Amino acid sequence: MRVYNTFTKKFERFSPAHDRKIVMYVCGLTPYDHTHLGHARTYVSFDVIKRYLIYRGYEVLHIQNITDVEDKIINRAKETGKDPLGLSRHFHSEALSLFDSLSILRADFYPAVSEHIPEIIDAIKKILKKGCAYETETGVYFNVAKFKKYGRLSGQKIKEIEKKHRIEPDPTKKNPADFALWKKTKKGEEPIGFESPWGYGRPGWHIECSAMSMKYTNYKTLDIHGGAKDLIFPHHENEIAQSEAAFGSQFVKYWLHTGFLTVDGVKMSKSLGNFITLKDALAKHNPQAIRLLFVLTKYSSPIDYSEEHVESASAALKRIEEGFALLKEAEKSKKPSKTDLDFRKKIYMQKNKFFEAMENDFDTARAAASFFDFITEANRHASGKEIDYSALKIAKQFYSDVLFIFGIELKKEEAGGEYGAILNAVLDVREELRRARQFELSDRIRKILNESGYEIFDTPDGPKVRKK
């Protein structure tokens, strides 16, 4: 398997630091408002990468932080008069529910800044001890001049950064490019703050990811660190500097970044009036169609969101659904059996193309193209007068594998036998409520069914029911 490493600017053979155990850290939300399409694109992309690694037999430890102490949250709290932590909890909880609708597998850990202040303070102490940071009357700052590799990820040089500095630099800093590890504030000046060896205040933005990722990996090198391209500088550049200064080892083996999202060809912006929240997008469109739209473009490529593109993804989703239904019908049919060497050759060829694409930097665009060619061949065979049932079984398994890797959930099969038509109807109502994000009502249905002797499991392949 090859991946494109943003740090080295080249394709590299993927070789995890921990053999079959992969540690993946993806920069999480700063939940001060409703999550938007750009977030969804990034998290769907890394969800596919995670699913593919799981499919390949790796054990994936997935960490995704919550930046619940940050300027945007503090400013929104001041505007609304709300508790900043309560505000961030509300928006993060809402976001996770929306991501559930997109079939995004949840991370193993969602560490929040407010809950890891001791770890952050400890990391800052280590950096100070190494002589890579200094304290002033306004805070503690990382001295970028002390880190010789600074700029390797983004390709920027310190002198260029100084020239581009758009904000009036703090006169107490040694260099305009130096960044805050700890910001000193006065009690009562802001709605949130913490005690530290350097006085009352709060962490800088970047230090959180270093401290929390190291805690949950027991100070081991991350195999994959992901995020959107706009985080390369300054956030990820600064993460590398402070992490390696503090812990004295390679921070990340492979840096992966998602491409930018535009809306109708224009960068998404509230000022332009083309800013789309995920909540609004899901109110208009099938979540699976939106997910498929993202999957049809390689994670690192730019993607354009438009009504036309969503409609195309909806049509592609329908083709996938109909193709799988046709395969299942053919499998149960009483058509004459035959060995079809041509069909076997074609499905193996498309399978190989699919996995070659996924092995080449998770190229879902090329993989999807081969999958749709496979569907064409499978449909043709399933509609024929004779069936190669052994080959059809292989085709159906490949179909299921792709659905898992891409995270596409097809419409639920009718539950038969002991469950009956009434249970099917109840499950359908629950699914409609989940799609409408009425999770309180859908959870109530789950509880009623549970009390009636049925357990519901929401899986990547749809809801499954088991009699207790």
HELIX and SHEET records of a PDB file:
HELIX    1   1 LEU A   37  TYR A   55  1                                  19    
HELIX    2   2 ASP A   71  THR A   80  1                                  10    
HELIX    3   3 PRO A   84  SER A  101  1                                  18    
HELIX    4   4 VAL A  113  GLU A  115  5                                   3    
HELIX    5   5 ILE A  117  LYS A  129  1                                  13    
HELIX    6   6 VAL A  144  LYS A  146  5                                   3    
HELIX    7   7 ILE A  158  LYS A  164  1                                   7    
HELIX    8   8 ILE A  207  THR A  217  1                                  11    
HELIX    9   9 LYS A  229  LEU A  231  5                                   3    
HELIX   10  10 ILE A  232  HIS A  236  3                                   5    
HELIX   11  11 GLU A  237  PHE A  247  1                                  11    
HELIX   12  12 LEU A  278  LYS A  284  1                                   7    
HELIX   13  13 PRO A  287  VAL A  295  1                                   9    
HELIX   14  14 GLU A  307  LYS A  332  1                                  26    
HELIX   15  15 LEU A  341  GLU A  359  1                                  19    
HELIX   16  16 THR A  364  ALA A  382  1                                  19    
HELIX   17  17 TYR A  389  PHE A  406  1                                  18    
HELIX   18  18 GLY A  420  ARG A  435  1                                  16    
HELIX   19  19 PHE A  439  GLU A  451  1                                  13    
SHEET    1   A 2 ARG A   2  ASN A   5  0                                        
SHEET    2   A 2 LYS A  10  ARG A  13 -1                                        
SHEET    1   B 4 GLU A  59  GLN A  64  0                                        
SHEET    2   B 4 LYS A  21  VAL A  26  1                                        
SHEET    3   B 4 LEU A 222  ALA A 228  1                                        
SHEET    4   B 4 VAL A 252  THR A 258  1                                        
SHEET    1   C 4 ALA A 133  GLU A 135  0                                        
SHEET    2   C 4 GLY A 139  PHE A 142 -1                                        
SHEET    3   C 4 PHE A 179  LYS A 184 -1                                        
SHEET    4   C 4 GLY A 201  PRO A 203 -1                                        
SHEET    1   D 3 VAL A 266  LYS A 267  0                                        
SHEET    2   D 3 LEU A 261  VAL A 263 -1                                        
SHEET    3   D 3 ILE A 303  TYR A 305  1                                        
SHEET    1   E 2 TYR A 454  THR A 459  0                                        
SHEET    2   E 2 GLY A 462  LYS A 467 -1                                        
END                                                                             
